[in-house]
Amino acid sequence: MILEAAFLYVKKGAEVQFEKDFEIAGQYISLIQGYSGHSLRKCIEQENKYILLVDWENLEDHTIGFKQSEQYLEWKNLLHHYYDPFPIVEHFSTILENKNKK
């Protein structure tokens, strides 16, 4: 399992529309083979900052399967104009995970 992580800086004043469009964009990424789920979280300290976390089965599911798909073009058209600066996307593998079992 690979975790894709990206800090997203949305142009000030566009946050509400970005969140609506992001919800729509979720339908495109979720169709890709190897996609396991995603979450978008909003920063508490900086209102135009978000973090996107996407779980993939392997790196190629994102870098090839999604990035070279028709769905990516829809995603890009919906979301990329909101970012300033354009986000850096990185991928992580799990070394250790510990969750509260309550």
Residue pairs with C-beta under 8 A, 6 or more apart in sequence:
1 36
1 55
1 56
1 57
1 93
1 94
2 55
2 56
2 57
2 58
2 59
2 61
2 62
2 91
2 92
2 93
3 53
3 54
3 55
3 56
3 91
3 92
3 93
3 94
4 52
4 53
4 54
4 55
4 56
4 62
4 89
4 90
4 91
5 51
5 52
5 53
5 89
5 90
5 91
5 92
6 51
6 52
6 87
6 88
6 89
6 90
7 49
7 50
7 51
7 87
7 88
8 49
8 50
8 51
8 52
8 82
8 83
8 87
9 48
9 49
9 50
9 83
9 84
9 85
9 87
10 18
10 48
10 49
10 50
10 82
10 83
10 84
11 48
11 82
11 83
11 84
12 48
14 48
14 82
15 42
15 47
15 48
17 82
18 79
18 82
19 40
19 42
21 78
21 79
21 82
22 40
22 78
22 79
24 78
25 74
25 75
25 78
25 79
26 38
28 71
28 72
28 74
28 75
28 78
29 35
29 38
29 54
29 66
29 71
29 75
30 38
31 71
32 61
32 65
32 66
32 69
32 71
33 61
33 65
34 56
34 57
34 58
34 60
34 61
34 62
34 65
35 54
35 55
35 56
35 57
35 61
35 66
36 55
36 56
36 57
37 54
37 55
38 52
38 53
38 54
38 55
39 52
39 53
40 50
40 51
40 52
40 53
41 50
41 51
41 53
42 49
42 50
43 49
43 50
43 51
52 87
54 62
56 62
56 91
59 91
62 91
66 72
66 75
80 86
